Amino acid sequence: MHWYDRFSGIGVNSLPSATLANQYTALNETVFNEHSTLNLHNLLVTDGTDRFHYGSEKGEFIGVEQSADLIAELDIIESAVIEYQDQLDKGNKASLLIPEKLLARFELSKFEDTLQKTLIQGHLQQIAFRPKMELTYEEYLVPVSRAKRVSSHANRHLAAHSECWQARTFSGVIPKQVLALESEDQLNIYENRVFVKLLFFIEIYLVKRITEIRKLEELFSQAMDFQNAEDVYYELSQSIFSLWGEGFNENVDTDGAMSDGFTTLSVLENMLKGTRSLKQTKLYQQLIPNLHVPLKINMTNVLSHDQHYRHVAILWNAWLQTQKIELQEPKQIYQKNKQVADSYSSYCKGVFERALMELNFTEITQSNWVREDSSEIKLVTSENQEIILEHNNETLTFVPFFSMNYVNLSSVEGNHNRYILSLLHSNDACLLQVSPTCFYSVETIINFIMKWVANAVVSTFGKEVNKVPLKLTDKLQDINDGSIRVKKGSINILKPSTELSHSIEDIRLRNRADISILKTTEVLETQLSNVEKLLYCPVCNTKANINNWLSRDSSCFTIKDSNCSHLWSINMKSGFRSINIKPKKSDIHINIDSFGNVGRFINQFRIEE
């Protein structure tokens, strides 16, 4: 096996001719595209060429054309996950949402400031409407009356072409037509080509920056809306707003930064409008078709000293500074993409750690998380950058996939223990959105883990214990406090009971020589331990009083009151049991069917028996 397919969890000998970047890891050391070495378990990422070559195998990376909005969001996400990793490496607390560092993008860059001043001073307008031209002369055969300047070759041409004579005299000929010189103004000079190409690049740059600023403003506005959101359950809005606020120092003025963003956006839009007006001039329209100018320009006398054209050179070099990433060699692009993919895997693990903390789990040893209801989860990262959760002998695998491409889930569907973590939202149960630009990433993972842990406990509640020795059933009948149903040869646990647990433990210790009683009491103790976990709130893990347990038919129950702000129950609906979670206060006026409005706090999910 040479490659590991992280989507299916299976090793393969060779890659398909068309594959997704970040899907495979190397199982053997190999050379990628003749410039980089892929070591064992390294991710296969693109180097910007959209092709891969190793050994004798060749292929291409699958990609789809993305909108300007998606490209801008991807750039924001890349910066956020790299900043997350940088803060971890420095031993600092890292933000799981948009970090404070991105506030700097609301300010005008050095290039933008230079461009604004140049446009205000009118240098580019002067060039567009009054460009320098090269005066050239072409020879044309014209009537004598129209000739303004005669060519030096006129006499020779006239002597050789008698059809151009009007009449012949003793002293010579009278010409009818003569070879004349006519001047033409030539716009296609090097300096004008550089100017036109600069306008082309400026428009692309400004469109990208405007899209980026708008996306950042949208994200910051959404975050601020959570502070006093009336249509979002208050616990959810507080949780998300607090999570967002952790990425900023107390002294940071986010309102002021957003105000700067609006100002910057207005300036950029005005510059884009001005640039596009210059593109309508004769100079641009005449030169832009099939125009090619090398990125390294020649500093001619005009570009160096002319009062207007020298600003073209200044802007060109300032623009080049903004294109450092785009101008990198494939090896450098590969290293950057590898860094981003690795940082995203680290970021995803951070989201899982935060989700466990929100559910009141504590990391007691490296990778081991426990909480008061005695639930224990192991969280590890595999060598192939998969996030693995282990609980009650069940394992779930989550694959961080840094991409804006839609995923073919054919290799994942049907595998209920394998999921993809993606930057995109999807309604597919196999794909979970985890991204710094998604305010519900942590909430999504919390909800997933909460259901998973609760299902593992509830699925055993109400299961009949069979083949119970008669000697044991007699003893249990004597000590039954209503928490179990005892039949001949079988037992059902109806509700938690501390006294019954102690009694069964005592029976087990007294009958250690009786193998059948020993095994049965061990099963009963495990079930009673799981039932007691149902007294703990699925949301916050606060334990309810045992006397607030109300048993119902079909192994269902209701917690009448709790020591937290939530109530929970197990109900029977359409032949299936489900867990129901709701707040104590019922006077909320929100859409309870929307996860975006209630998150984990108002919930109903079916038990997988």
PyMOL commands that set and color helices and strands:
alter all, ss='L'
color gray80, all
select helices_A, chain A and resi 68-89+100-106+110-121+123-129+144-146+154-160+162-164+190-228+234-245+254-278+282-287+301-305+309-322+330-358+409-411+441-458+470-479+498-510+515-533+546-548+595-598
alter helices_A, ss='H'
color red, helices_A
select strands_A, chain A and resi 3-5+10-12+18-19+24-26+30-32+36-38+51-54+57-61+134-143+165-168+173-175+177-186+362-365+368-370+376-381+387-391+394-400+418-422+431-433+465-466+484-487+490-493+549-552+556-559+566-573+576-583+603-606
alter strands_A, ss='S'
color yellow, strands_A
deselect
rebuild
show_as cartoon
